[in-house]
Amino acid sequence: MRIIEVPLEERSYPIYIGHEMWSSLSAVLKQRLTAKKALLISDENVFPLYGAKTAAALKEAGFSVSSAVVPAGEESKSLAQAESLYTKAIEARLSRQDVVVALGGGVIGDLAGFIAATYLRGVSFVQIPTSLLAQVDSSVGGKVAVNHALGKNLIGTFYQPRLVWIDLAVLDTLPRREFLAGAAEVVKYGIISSEPLFQTLEKRWDDFLAKDLEVLGEVIATCCNVKAEIVRQDEKEKGIRALLNFGHTLGHALETATNYTYYLHGEAVLVGMVLAVHLAVSEELIDLQTAGRMLALLKGGGLKKAPSDLTVEQVLTAMQQDKKRQADKIVFVLPVQIGSGQTYTTLSEHEITEIVKKYLRWPESLLQIDYII
């Protein structure tokens, strides 16, 4: 078992990473928490697989457990669903000394974290991420939120968990589409934050996709280490943490424009990263060889085509609601070399419009570096 610390003074917490760790969970929960009651929040896909194991570990640690199971999918990240979970917490008589446990992927982590942050002005919560995307990204760093019809994650806050519990074994039941969506976030870290990770992915991509435990453990630990260090420097995204939004400006717009029902989050972010690589070339921030290496790795995640009825106007309108905008400027993160990026607010509306048009009309061509706007 590896333990990575997220160093935030009194809000510091550990990330536990290992394989088949369920037998150790109760001891860690008992050591880290003083709560008497736990509200276990999960979804209809994950709870039948791991709900009983998690509840048993909580009970063994001395907690009385109430469970709340929501529909799977991004549509559950809503104020309506949050209200139903507040009711569950009230009915369970959860106090400020008790704990919310998130068992699931990024949607559950964000939703349960939002509940924990706002119920009784804040109760403890624990992240048990069961998707690759949640393990490498969304479970670490304390971003919790729900969506609005006009924009993704517009209603939320920063609220750190007490611990993150990452068991690699749960990825055995993760559908391949979900795994590839998480792989997009892994590539994000390589392109924008870690050249050694990028090189590992280039060399061992097939092993990674095959869930080789050595590679999987190394990659997930590297992503968590990178995220922990960035969060240490910039917990509330006033500087360097904004780089982790690489691919997210266009990605979130695609999710919003399709009502959160067509793309998985990682699928939309992968599209955003591909388009950002092309924009970086057109802005002369990276050369063709570097861009080609980036696109080759991104291609391994699979570029999802847009729905046939999606329009440029819908995407651009959704982008205007992006929470990262500065005044009337849309913020893009663009790579400047492998392992490094910068934020930009100087891209022209024409550049953005043209690259979105090309994705909607000829998505496959964007994976070829000789096709530059």
N, C-alpha and C positions, 0 to 999 in steps of 0.2 A: 504493500500500500504506500502510495506517495501522498505527502501532505504539503500543500502549497498555501502560504499565508497571504491574505490580502491585507496589507498593513495600513490601517486607517485609524490609528490610535485607539480610542475607546470603542470604535466600531469595527475593529479588526476581526477577521474570522478565517477559519481554515477551509480549504477545498481538499476533500479526500478523494483520491483516485485509485481504483484497483479493480480486481476481477472477482466476482462471486463474494461480495463483502457483506451480505445481508446478516450473517451471524454476528458481525461486529457492530451493527448499527445501534442496537439498544444501549450498549455501553457508552458509545459516543454521545447519544442523545441525553443519557442520564448525566454524563459529565458536563455537557455544555449548557443544559437547560434546567431551570428550576420550576417549570410549569407543571400544573396538575392535570390540565385538560388540553387536548389537541383537536383542531379541526383539520381533517385530512381532505384536501381538495384535489380532485383528479378528473379525468374525462372518461367517456364511455369505451374508448379503446384501451386505455392504459389500466384503468382500475381492475378489470377482470384478470389482468396478467400479474399485477404487482400490488394491488390494494390490500389483499389479505396479509402478504409478507410485511408490508409497511405497518399496517395496523397492529400486527403481532409484535413487531419490534417496539412500537410506541407503548403498547400495553406492558411489555416486559420491562420497559424503562420506567414504568409507574404512572403512565398517563391514562386517563379515561379518554376514549376516542369517539368522535363523531365524524361521519363521512359525508361529503357532498360531491356528487358526480354530475358533471355538466356535459352537454353535447360536445363531441370532438370538432375541432376546426376553429378558424379565425373568427367566425361569427360569434363565438362565445366571449370574445374580448369586448364586452359591451357594458354600458351602465345598467341595462336591464338585467343582465346576468349577475352583475355585481350586487344589485339590490337583493336578488334571491339568495345570494351567499351571505349578505349581512343578516338576513332573516335566519339563516341556518346558524350563524354565529350567536345571535341573540337567543334563539331557542336552545342552543347548547350551553347558554349562560357562560360564554367565554369571557374571562376577565382580562385586565391588562397584564396580568402575570402569566397568561397562557400563550399558546403557540398555534400558528397556522402552518401547515405542512403542504408544500406544493409537490405533487407527484405527477409528472408529465413533461411535455415538451415546452416550447417557448410560450405558447398561448397560456398554458396553465401556470407557468412560472410568473408571467406578467400579471395575470388576473389575480392569482392568489397573493402575490406580493402587493398588489394595489389594495386588496382587501385588508391585508395585515397593516399596511401603512396608514389606512384611513379609519379602520374600525377602532372605536374608543381612542382615537388620535394616535394609534400605533401599538401593535402587539408584536411579539417576536415571530419570525418565520424562518422556515428551513426549506432549502431547495433540494429536491431529489429529481434531477433532470433525466428524462428517459429517451430523449432524442439527441442525435449528434449535434444539431444546431444549438440546443439548449446547453449541452455539456461544454461546448467550446466557446460559447458566447453569452447567450441571454441570461443564464443562471448566475453569472458572475458580474458584479459591478453595481447592482442595486437599481437598475432602471426598471420601474414597474409602471404599467399603464393599461388603459383600455382605449379602444378605437372610437372614432366618431364617423358618421356617414361621410363627412367632408374631408377626413384625413386620418391617417394611421398614427396611433400613440399620442394623440393631441391632449389627452387627459391623463395625467400621471405625475409621478414625482421620483425622487431618488430615495431609496430606502433599502439599506443593506440587510442581507440575511444573517442569521447567526452561524450558519454553516452550509456548505454545499457538498452533497454526497453523490459522487459519480462512480457508478458501477458499470464497467464496460460490458458486462454480461447482458444488460438490458438491450444493447444494440442488436443482439441476435434476433430479436422479435421486431425490429424496426423495418418497415417496408423499404425496398430499395429506393423508391422515389423520395422518401423522407431522408434516407441516408445521403443521397446525392444533393438534396437541398441543404443539408448540413455541411457537406463537403464544400459548397460554395463559400460559406463563412470561413472555413479553414483556409481556402485559397486566398480569401481577403486578407487574412493575417500575414500570409506569406508575401503578397504583393506590396502591402502598405506598411508592414511593421517588422518583418523578419526574413532577411535573405537566407539564413540557414534553413528555416522551415520551407521556404520556396524550393530550395535545392533538394531537400529531403523528399518533397512531394514530386518533383521532377523525376527523381531516381526510383521512387518506390510507390508510385501512384497505384499500380495494379495491386500491390500488397495492401495498401491502405483501403482500396475498395473491397478487397477480399476480407477485410477486418482482421488481418494478421495482428495478433494481440501485442506483439512487440512494437510494431509500427503505430498501431492505434493508440497505445498508451503513451508513446513518445509524442505523437502529434497533439493529442488532447492536452497533455501536460504542458507542452510548449505554448499552445494557444492560451491556456489558463495563466501561465507565467507572464506572457506578454500582456494579457488583459489586466492582471493584478498590478503590474508595474505601471501601466498607463492610468489605471484608476487611482493608484497611490499618488501619482503626480497631479491628477486632474479629475477628482471624483465627480464633479457636477458639470463636466463638459464645457468649460470656459476656454479651453485651449487644445492641448494635444489629443484629448479623447475624441474630439470631433473627427480625427482621421479615421476612426473606426466606422464612420458613416460612408466609407468608400462603397459606391454602388447603391447606396440607400436612397439618394435623392430621386433618381429615376425609378428605383425599385419600389419605394413606397408609393410613388405616383401610379405605377402600374397596378399595385394592389388596390389602391383606393378607386381608381377608374374602373376596375372590374368588380367592385363591391366585395372584395376580400374572398371571392369564391372561385377564382380561376387559377391563380398562382399560389403555390406555397411561398412563404417568405423568402427562403433561400433561392428559389427559382427566379423570383423577381429581382433579387439582389444580384444574381449572376448576370442577368440581362443588363442591369445598371453598370456592373463592372466592365462588361464587354464594351458598352458604349463609352464609358469613361476612358478606357484605353485608347479608343479611336480619337476621342477629344484631346487626349494628352499628346498624341502624335500630331494632330492638326495644329496644336498650340506649340509644337516643337519642344515639348518637355521631355520626351523620350524618343530614342531612335527606333527604326523599324525592327532591328534585331531584338531589342529588349521587348518591344511590343509583341513581336512574334512569339517569344517565350511565354509571355503572359497569356496570350490568346490560346496557345497550345494547351496550357494547363486548364484554363477556363473551359475549353472545349470538352475536356474530360468530364465535366459536370453536366453537360447536355444543355443546349440553349433552347428554351421553350419558345415556341412560336406564339405570337399574340392571337387572341380571338379575332375572327374575321370581321366583326362589327366594331372593333375598337378604333377610335379615331385619334388623330394627333391632337385635336382640340380637347378631347377628354383627358388625355395624359397631361397636357400643358396646364389645364385648369386645376387638376389634382396637384400638380407640382407647386402651384401658387399657394397652396395651403400647407406646404411643408414646414414643420416646426423649426427647422434649422435655418430658415431664411433670415436674412439681416435686412431689416426695413423692407425695401421692395426688391432686394437682390436675392437671387437663388444661389445657394451655396453648393458647390460641387467639390468633392475630393478627387484629385487626379494624381496618378503616380508620377514621380519624377525619376525614379530608378527602382530596381527591384529591392524591396524592403523599406521604401520611403515614399512619402506622398506629401501633398500640401493642399490646403483649401483655397478655392478660387471663387470670386464673385464677379468675375469680369467676362465670363462667356456671353456672347451675344445671343439674343433671342433667335436669330437666324441659324446660328450653329446648332443650338439645342433642337430647334424645329426640324432641321435637316437630318440630324442623326436619329431622331424619333421616327421620322418618315421612313428612313431606310430600314429600321428595325421592323416596322409594321409591314413593309412591302417585301423586303429581301433579307430576312434574318440570317439565313445561312451564309450569305456573302460577308457578314460582319466578322466571321471567324477567320477570314483570310486577310492577312496584313496588307496585301496589295490593293485592298478596297478601302481607301481612306477618303473621308469627306473633303 
